[in-house]
Amino acid sequence: MLIIFKSAASGDVITFEKNARQILEVLGKDRDDGKGIVTVEQLPGAIAQLRQAIADDLATYMAPLDEVPQSTLAEGEGVSFHQRATPMLELLERSLAERVPVTWGV
């Protein structure tokens, strides 16, 4: 299933449900709620939380290769959290700049 995040400030961000739930958890929202809103007042905190989660994820990719456990070096590792979350961060930032909320499931 897909979750679509919407804002009048930008185009939609479409994610798989699994990835949307992970992002919602970082934002402090109920990951099991099928619809919701990040209000204009909540945007600065949501942006800060998502930036920190992205930075934490990126840090795991910055370790020297000889210090990275072999299990994380598998070929075809897939798309990381920071790659999936960056479009959402951009949506939140644009929404804050234009002072409009972000919604999903509506």
Phi and psi in degrees as a GROMACS rama.xvg file:
@    title "Ramachandran Plot"
@    xaxis  label "Phi"
@    yaxis  label "Psi"
@TYPE xy
-105.828  146.723  LEU-2
-116.719  131.731  ILE-3
-113.578  120.404  ILE-4
-93.7456  131.986  PHE-5
-125.57  147.261  LYS-6
-156.098  143.866  SER-7
-69.2645  -12.3958  ALA-8
-84.9827  -13.0445  ALA-9
-160.982  175.96  SER-10
-71.5109  166.141  GLY-11
-67.9428  150.81  ASP-12
-111.39  117.706  VAL-13
-107.439  125.841  ILE-14
-133.082  157.427  THR-15
-68.5097  150.237  PHE-16
-54.4664  -43.4016  GLU-17
-57.226  -45.3266  LYS-18
-72.1101  -36.6366  ASN-19
-63.5747  -40.6018  ALA-20
-61.94  -39.0818  ARG-21
-64.4062  -44.2841  GLN-22
-65.6394  -43.0401  ILE-23
-61.2688  -38.3788  LEU-24
-62.5679  -42.5682  GLU-25
-61.511  -38.0647  VAL-26
-76.7774  -4.2651  LEU-27
80.2692  19.6803  GLY-28
-100.095  160.184  LYS-29
-69.3935  112.018  ASP-30
-67.3782  -16.7845  ARG-31
-97.2176  -3.92399  ASP-32
-78.5471  125.234  ASP-33
-73.7597  -12.5931  GLY-34
-149.877  155.818  LYS-35
-179.04  -172.494  GLY-36
-147.337  143.219  ILE-37
-108.066  108.658  VAL-38
-71.7818  165.461  THR-39
-58.0427  -39.098  VAL-40
-66.4553  -30.1109  GLU-41
-84.9897  -14.9175  GLN-42
-58.8292  -46.387  LEU-43
-58.4133  -42.8126  PRO-44
-66.3367  -40.9682  GLY-45
-63.7647  -40.7448  ALA-46
-63.674  -45.3705  ILE-47
-61.312  -43.3308  ALA-48
-64.6441  -43.2043  GLN-49
-69.5741  -39.2246  LEU-50
-58.9116  -42.9337  ARG-51
-65.1278  -42.8121  GLN-52
-63.8648  -38.2681  ALA-53
-65.6591  -44.5792  ILE-54
-61.9115  -41.0073  ALA-55
-63.0732  -41.5321  ASP-56
-67.1786  -42.4221  ASP-57
-61.3304  -35.0682  LEU-58
-60.1777  -31.6934  ALA-59
-68.8691  -22.2027  THR-60
-92.9082  -6.84229  TYR-61
-94.3713  -8.50707  MET-62
-67.1308  144.765  ALA-63
-57.6125  145.017  PRO-64
-54.7152  -35.5597  LEU-65
-73.5036  -10.783  ASP-66
-101.663  -7.15485  GLU-67
-85.2891  128.23  VAL-68
-57.8455  142.695  PRO-69
-54.8933  -34.0919  GLN-70
-63.0198  -23.7671  SER-71
-90.4767  -2.99438  THR-72
-98.3381  9.60498  LEU-73
-60.5739  139.478  ALA-74
-66.0679  145.487  GLU-75
72.2802  35.2473  GLY-76
-58.7038  -24.3597  GLU-77
95.9795  -165.383  GLY-78
-94.1008  130.293  VAL-79
-81.686  168.184  SER-80
-59.077  -45.2032  PHE-81
-63.797  -30.9857  HIS-82
-71.0806  -37.6456  GLN-83
-74.8582  -32.8897  ARG-84
-85.067  -20.5342  ALA-85
-59.3485  -43.4563  THR-86
-60.9837  -34.9124  PRO-87
-67.9829  -40.5621  MET-88
-60.0585  -44.0603  LEU-89
-62.1606  -40.0196  GLU-90
-62.8642  -45.0615  LEU-91
-62.2304  -43.751  LEU-92
-64.8613  -42.4749  GLU-93
-65.5563  -38.1907  ARG-94
-64.8565  -40.3543  SER-95
-64.9364  -43.1263  LEU-96
-60.0571  -35.8054  ALA-97
-97.9115  -0.0520408  GLU-98
56.8933  50.6958  ARG-99
-128.683  149.52  VAL-100
-77.7204  168.155  PRO-101
-114.954  132.457  VAL-102
-125.152  163.547  THR-103
-147.441  150.364  TRP-104
73.0663  14.7932  GLY-105
